[in-house]
Structure formats: structure tokens, C-alpha cells
């Protein structure tokens, strides 16, 4: 067995947290267990703490040495995409940004906002997809420079999208939080 390539040990105060970014699971580690995980001595954990070892295996913090995790992730993405019960959209609303964060690698360009034609096409796409009865989840993420620079009019239209999506049984939490934070009056 090996530590999953998606598992990371993060120091938080005096504790260590094991986090798997694929399964989004977390576990607090004793220092001794952290040392064994980081040293690659995963099988030793099975001998001294079988319950924890089973948990690590069940929650995919550790995986079989033969598993190609990247292929598994791609297979799972394709499987989810073929189901057709979710809609995932990443909107690059603008390449402009006023933050100029020291770690950012983007070349920010002014006047790169979505056009009204693109926004209209996006709204039409969402309207059409949301009408499908098999759709259960919608996740809309905003990317780019600083999405809030695009202006109030744009976010009023995105609030309209939220109202369309809100009719569904389940709205993914990131979308819901986003629209609650950027709701503007008509």
C-alpha cells in the first residue's frame, strides 16, 4: 500500500491533519502515525493500529501500490459526465484583475469581460440544461482575473441563473454560497 497522491499532511497548530483532495476527507493524526505515513511505511500502521489502517484504506488516504490514481480519476470524471445528472460550468468572466497578487502567474488584460452575446448564450445553455429532468446538481464556478470586476449588471444576470437553478432539488453548496454573497436587488 502507498499514501494516495491526493493525500497531504498539513500542520495545523500542534496537530497534523491528513487531507485527501480527491475524496475531500480529513483525519487528525498523532505524530507517530504521521511519521509512518510520510516515511512510506504505510503497512506498518496495519500492524499497530488495524482500525485506523482500515479507515485510511476505506477513505482512500492509502491505496494499493498497483493503482494508477490519475487513470481512476479520469475514469470517474468520464463516468460522471456520461450520467448527465449534473451540470458543471466554469465561467471566465474577465481576465482583468485589480489585486496583482504576488503569486499570480496570469497576464491581466483590461477590457476582456464577457460580451452580452456570450452572457446570453450562457443563460440559454443553462436554461436548456436545467430543463432536463435527470439533472440533479448544478455547479457554477467563476474564474479568471477578478470576476467581481465585471459589474453589477452581469451579477444580476447570474442571480437570474440562480433563480433558474434554485428550482432543482439540489444546488451544489459552492454555487449556493456564491449567489447568496452576490445577490443584488432588481
C-alpha positions in Angstrom: 0.0 0.0 0.0 1.0 3.6 -0.5 -0.1 7.0 0.5 -2.5 8.4 -2.1 -1.1 11.0 -4.4 -4.1 13.1 -3.4 -3.4 12.8 0.3 -1.5 15.6 2.1 -0.4 16.1 5.7 -0.9 19.6 6.9 0.3 21.1 10.1 -2.4 22.9 12.0 -1.2 24.4 15.3 0.2 21.5 17.2 -1.9 18.9 15.3 -1.4 17.3 11.9 -4.3 16.9 9.5 -4.4 14.3 6.8 -6.4 15.6 3.9 -7.3 13.9 0.6 -8.2 16.4 -2.0 -9.9 13.8 -4.2 -12.3 12.4 -1.6 -12.4 15.6 0.4 -11.9 13.6 3.6 -9.8 14.6 6.6 -8.3 12.9 9.7 -6.3 14.3 12.6 -3.1 12.4 13.0 -1.0 11.5 16.0 2.7 12.4 15.4 3.7 8.8 15.3 1.2 7.9 12.6 2.1 11.0 10.6 5.8 9.9 10.6 4.9 6.4 9.3 2.7 7.8 6.6 5.3 10.4 5.5 8.1 7.8 5.5 6.1 5.5 3.3 5.8 2.8 6.0 2.1 2.5 5.5 1.9 -1.2 6.0 3.4 -0.8 9.5 0.2 1.1 10.5 -1.8 -2.1 9.8 0.2 -4.0 12.4 0.0 -1.4 15.2 -3.4 0.3 14.5 -5.6 -2.0 12.3 -8.8 0.1 12.8 -7.0 3.3 11.6 -5.4 1.4 8.7 -8.9 0.2 7.6 -10.2 3.7 7.8 -7.3 5.0 5.7 -8.0 2.4 3.1 -11.7 2.8 3.1 -11.5 6.6 2.8 -8.7 6.3 0.1 -6.0 8.0 2.0 -3.9 5.0 1.1 -4.3 2.9 -2.0 -2.8 -0.3 -3.4 0.6 0.1 -5.0 -0.7 -1.0 -8.4 -3.5 1.6 -8.6 -3.0 4.3 -11.2 -4.9 7.1 -9.4 -4.8 9.5 -12.3 -6.5 6.9 -14.6 -9.1 6.3 -11.8 -9.9 10.0 -11.6 -10.2 10.3 -15.3 -12.4 7.2 -15.5 -14.6 8.6 -12.7 -14.9 12.0 -14.4 -16.0 10.4 -17.6 -18.5 8.2 -15.8 -20.0 11.2 -14.0 -20.1 13.1 -17.3 -21.9 10.3 -19.1 -24.6 10.1 -16.4 -25.9 13.5 -17.4 -27.3 14.3 -13.9 -25.0 17.2 -13.2 -24.0 20.4 -14.9 -20.6 21.9 -14.2 -19.7 25.2 -15.7 -16.6 27.3 -15.2 -17.2 30.9 -16.3 -14.2 33.0 -17.1 -15.9 36.3 -16.7 -12.9 38.6 -17.2 -9.1 38.4 -17.4 -8.7 41.7 -15.7 -7.7 41.9 -12.1 -7.0 44.8 -9.7 -5.4 42.6 -7.0 -2.0 41.9 -8.5 -1.3 39.2 -6.0 2.4 38.4 -5.8 1.9 34.7 -6.5 -0.3 35.1 -9.6 1.0 34.0 -12.9 -1.7 35.5 -15.1 -1.1 38.3 -17.5 -4.1 40.6 -16.7 -5.7 42.2 -19.6 -8.2 45.0 -19.4 -11.5 45.1 -21.4 -11.7 41.3 -21.6 -15.1 40.9 -20.0 -17.7 38.6 -21.3 -19.8 40.1 -24.1 -23.5 40.4 -23.8 -23.8 37.9 -26.6 -21.7 35.4 -24.6 -23.7 36.0 -21.5 -26.9 35.5 -23.4 -25.6 32.2 -24.9 -24.6 31.1 -21.4 -28.0 31.8 -20.0 -29.7 30.0 -22.9 -27.4 27.0 -22.3 -28.1 26.9 -18.6 -31.9 27.3 -19.2 -31.8 24.4 -21.7 -29.7 22.1 -19.4 -31.7 22.8 -16.3 -34.9 21.8 -18.1 -33.6 18.2 -18.3 -35.5 16.0 -15.7 -32.4 13.9 -14.9 -30.4 16.9 -13.8 -29.8 16.8 -10.0 -26.8 19.0 -9.4 -25.5 22.3 -10.8 -22.1 23.8 -10.0 -21.1 27.1 -11.5 -17.6 28.4 -10.7 -16.2 31.8 -11.6 -12.6 32.0 -12.8 -10.4 34.5 -14.4 -8.9 37.6 -13.2 -11.2 39.1 -10.6 -14.8 38.1 -11.5 -16.3 40.9 -9.4 -14.8 43.5 -11.7 -17.3 42.6 -14.5 -20.0 44.7 -12.8 -23.4 44.7 -11.3 -25.4 44.0 -14.5 -23.5 40.8 -15.0 -24.3 39.6 -11.5 -27.9 40.5 -11.8 -28.0 38.1 -14.8 -26.1 35.5 -12.7 -28.7 36.0 -9.9 -31.3 35.1 -12.6 -29.3 31.9 -13.2 -29.5 31.2 -9.5 -33.3 31.6 -9.6 -33.5 29.1 -12.5 -31.2 26.6 -10.8 -33.0 27.1 -7.4 -35.9 25.1 -8.8 -33.8 22.0 -8.7 -33.9 19.6 -5.7 -30.2 20.0 -5.1 -27.9 23.0 -5.8 -24.3 22.4 -5.1 -23.1 24.3 -2.0 -20.4 26.4 -3.7 -22.9 27.8 -6.2 -25.4 28.5 -3.4 -22.9 30.3 -1.3 -21.6 32.3 -4.2 -25.1 33.5 -5.2 -26.0 34.3 -1.6 -23.0 36.5 -1.3 -23.6 38.3 -4.6 -27.3 38.7 -4.6 -28.3 42.2 -5.7 -31.7 43.8 -5.7 -33.5 44.0 -9.1 
